[in-house]
Amino acid sequence: MVGKHALDAGRYRGRLGRLRWELAGPFGKLKWGSFAATLLVIAVVNAWNLAQYPSYFDDEGTYYSQAWAIHELGQLSPYTYWYDHPPLGWIQLSAFTWLTDPLFGGTAALLSGRVVMLGFGLVTAVLLFVLGRRLGLRQGYAVLGMALWGLSPLTGLEMRQIFLDNIALAWLIAAFVFVTSRRQDLWHYCAAGLCFGIAVLSKETFLLAAPGLIVALGHYGFRPTRVFGLVGFSMFTVLAGAAYVLLAALKSELMPGPDRVSLWDAMVFQLGSRAGSGSILTAGTEANGYLQNWLQTDPVLIPAGLAAGVVCLLLPAVRSIAVTIAVFTLMALRPGGYLPGMYVIVLLPFFALAIAAVLDRAHGLAASSARPHRRVVGLGAVAVLLAGAILAVAPAWWERTAVAMAADTNVAHDDAVAWAAANLDKQSLIVSDNTYWNDLVNAGWDPGWDGAVWFYKVDLDPAFGTHHPDGWRAIDYLVWNSTISGNSNAIPLVRQAYDHSVLLQTFGAGPDTVEIRKVVTQ
């Protein structure tokens, strides 16, 4: 005899019908209500105080200005694009900031880009939940994985900032979602390859996720057509990557040549000649400093995720997650390589999923006992362990999250921009870091070589010398902060301008200090 619930299920067809059935079933509204509530909390926590925390970072300004250049100047960068990263990340950013810029015209320009990052973060959260379900996690544990990622203070710190990694991450998780599809259609594997290619063209380091995706395809792919799935995945990934090479070839910038940038030179710099960050395990190195900052922001997710990743290597259903964690971790541990501060972004969702998967597995083992009293004891032990972990973690996480929701770290930036816009000649040449560049352009300075100029370009772009043979004497004003002073050994012209300048106004204190200085050539 067919049960009533099964008969009710037969009334619903398709994916929307299945969702309606789950909402109508036992505990359905509670399950999906917990998902919606968690997503809402993630959105509120990470959107609150977005303009004032964290401090604006020069890389944020670089990616935002490149996105701005696409829809305002019709080019890939305000200056010469030199293949430092594939451009698809800020092309996507440009598509959205074109819409958000008018909404935030009276605020710092970077806020518009941060709103876009929040959007990508929420998409990633939903995809992470879907991936958890496709990996076999119970709905509650899939929600838990989403919450562990989205509510981590470290995720909150990184998701708020305009980083290419945040854009690429959504596409990478989408690739995993397609690879683990239960329908096992060939087009899903092709879509996974396309999503992965977009992720790599948004941030090239995401190529390291390929082994994890291949392991997932090997486990979840339909055995008779698994080879075709791998071919489809690989073909679309390669086609996406070939577009980058084609761009360089069409611009005659594939190989080195006189007086031109090239993709080859950029790859040599990124993979070989770029200065390393030292060993992540050696105190005092730049890489170890990043690790200490990550652990200080969230002392739980990284060590717990690494431990859970080891366990997941033994679980075939989630082994792909463990492989992804292992590859990125081993790359970070290489002693002489370059490690950027945002490198951890790609690892955080996989840490969260690994923890949720291990807890789900423990739940399954406890529930599988044939003896009722053992099931009760086992499930009770899992519940106590989970509750204890939440009680231990929640206060520390909330303390750091509360700081993010209340800090005023960009007041000096905003005051400096307002003062410069009100008191300085807009026809002057003003040099700043890239967190100020778009604000100065919006205030009336020209985005070319005779207006607002990013400080790196004064020394490192020959075009500055072409336009200004007098060198540092052509500079009228400096917006001087810790970013510029920390790089002053590599920018002698800007340093000379500073040495021949007088202070006009100071904003902020300590590492947030900003000085507006006038260059005196006499």
Rosetta blueprint (number, residue, H / E / L):
1 M L
2 V L
3 G L
4 K H
5 H H
6 A H
7 L H
8 D H
9 A H
10 G L
11 R L
12 Y L
13 R L
14 G H
15 R H
16 L H
17 G H
18 R H
19 L H
20 R H
21 W H
22 E H
23 L H
24 A H
25 G L
26 P L
27 F L
28 G H
29 K H
30 L H
31 K H
32 W H
33 G H
34 S H
35 F H
36 A H
37 A H
38 T H
39 L H
40 L H
41 V H
42 I H
43 A H
44 V H
45 V H
46 N H
47 A H
48 W L
49 N L
50 L L
51 A L
52 Q L
53 Y L
54 P L
55 S L
56 Y L
57 F L
58 D H
59 D H
60 E H
61 G H
62 T H
63 Y H
64 Y H
65 S H
66 Q H
67 A H
68 W H
69 A H
70 I H
71 H H
72 E H
73 L H
74 G L
75 Q L
76 L L
77 S L
78 P L
79 Y L
80 T L
81 Y L
82 W L
83 Y L
84 D L
85 H L
86 P L
87 P L
88 L H
89 G H
90 W H
91 I H
92 Q H
93 L H
94 S H
95 A H
96 F H
97 T H
98 W H
99 L H
100 T H
101 D H
102 P H
103 L H
104 F H
105 G L
106 G L
107 T L
108 A L
109 A H
110 L H
111 L H
112 S H
113 G H
114 R H
115 V H
116 V H
117 M H
118 L H
119 G H
120 F H
121 G H
122 L H
123 V H
124 T H
125 A H
126 V H
127 L H
128 L H
129 F H
130 V H
131 L H
132 G H
133 R H
134 R H
135 L L
136 G L
137 L L
138 R L
139 Q H
140 G H
141 Y H
142 A H
143 V H
144 L H
145 G H
146 M H
147 A H
148 L H
149 W H
150 G H
151 L L
152 S L
153 P H
154 L H
155 T H
156 G H
157 L H
158 E H
159 M H
160 R L
161 Q L
162 I L
163 F L
164 L H
165 D H
166 N H
167 I H
168 A H
169 L H
170 A H
171 W H
172 L H
173 I H
174 A H
175 A H
176 F H
177 V H
178 F H
179 V H
180 T L
181 S L
182 R L
183 R L
184 Q L
185 D L
186 L H
187 W H
188 H H
189 Y H
190 C H
191 A H
192 A H
193 G H
194 L H
195 C H
196 F H
197 G H
198 I H
199 A H
200 V H
201 L H
202 S H
203 K L
204 E H
205 T H
206 F H
207 L H
208 L H
209 A H
210 A H
211 P H
212 G H
213 L H
214 I H
215 V H
216 A H
217 L H
218 G H
219 H H
220 Y H
221 G L
222 F L
223 R H
224 P H
225 T H
226 R H
227 V H
228 F H
229 G H
230 L H
231 V H
232 G H
233 F H
234 S H
235 M H
236 F H
237 T H
238 V H
239 L H
240 A H
241 G H
242 A H
243 A H
244 Y H
245 V H
246 L H
247 L H
248 A H
249 A H
250 L H
251 K L
252 S L
253 E L
254 L L
255 M L
256 P L
257 G E
258 P L
259 D L
260 R E
261 V L
262 S L
263 L H
264 W H
265 D H
266 A H
267 M H
268 V H
269 F H
270 Q H
271 L H
272 G H
273 S H
274 R L
275 A L
276 G L
277 S L
278 G L
279 S L
280 I L
281 L L
282 T L
283 A L
284 G L
285 T L
286 E H
287 A H
288 N H
289 G H
290 Y H
291 L H
292 Q H
293 N H
294 W H
295 L H
296 Q H
297 T H
298 D L
299 P L
300 V L
301 L H
302 I H
303 P H
304 A H
305 G H
306 L H
307 A H
308 A H
309 G H
310 V H
311 V H
312 C H
313 L L
314 L L
315 L L
316 P H
317 A H
318 V H
319 R H
320 S H
321 I H
322 A H
323 V H
324 T H
325 I H
326 A H
327 V H
328 F H
329 T H
330 L H
331 M H
332 A H
333 L H
334 R L
335 P L
336 G L
337 G L
338 Y L
339 L L
340 P L
341 G L
342 M L
343 Y H
344 V H
345 I H
346 V H
347 L L
348 L H
349 P H
350 F H
351 F H
352 A H
353 L H
354 A H
355 I H
356 A H
357 A H
358 V H
359 L H
360 D H
361 R H
362 A H
363 H H
364 G H
365 L H
366 A H
367 A H
368 S L
369 S L
370 A L
371 R L
372 P H
373 H H
374 R H
375 R H
376 V H
377 V H
378 G H
379 L H
380 G H
381 A H
382 V H
383 A H
384 V H
385 L H
386 L H
387 A H
388 G H
389 A H
390 I H
391 L H
392 A H
393 V H
394 A H
395 P H
396 A H
397 W H
398 W H
399 E H
400 R H
401 T H
402 A H
403 V H
404 A H
405 M H
406 A H
407 A L
408 D L
409 T L
410 N L
411 V H
412 A H
413 H H
414 D H
415 D H
416 A H
417 V H
418 A H
419 W H
420 A H
421 A H
422 A H
423 N H
424 L L
425 D L
426 K L
427 Q L
428 S L
429 L L
430 I E
431 V E
432 S E
433 D L
434 N H
435 T H
436 Y H
437 W H
438 N H
439 D H
440 L H
441 V H
442 N H
443 A H
444 G L
445 W L
446 D L
447 P L
448 G L
449 W L
450 D L
451 G L
452 A E
453 V E
454 W E
455 F H
456 Y H
457 K H
458 V H
459 D H
460 L H
461 D L
462 P H
463 A H
464 F H
465 G H
466 T H
467 H H
468 H L
469 P L
470 D L
471 G H
472 W H
473 R H
474 A H
475 I L
476 D L
477 Y E
478 L E
479 V E
480 W E
481 N L
482 S H
483 T H
484 I H
485 S H
486 G H
487 N L
488 S H
489 N H
490 A H
491 I L
492 P H
493 L H
494 V H
495 R H
496 Q H
497 A H
498 Y H
499 D H
500 H L
501 S E
502 V E
503 L E
504 L E
505 Q E
506 T E
507 F E
508 G L
509 A L
510 G H
511 P H
512 D H
513 T L
514 V E
515 E E
516 I E
517 R E
518 K E
519 V E
520 V L
521 T L
522 Q L
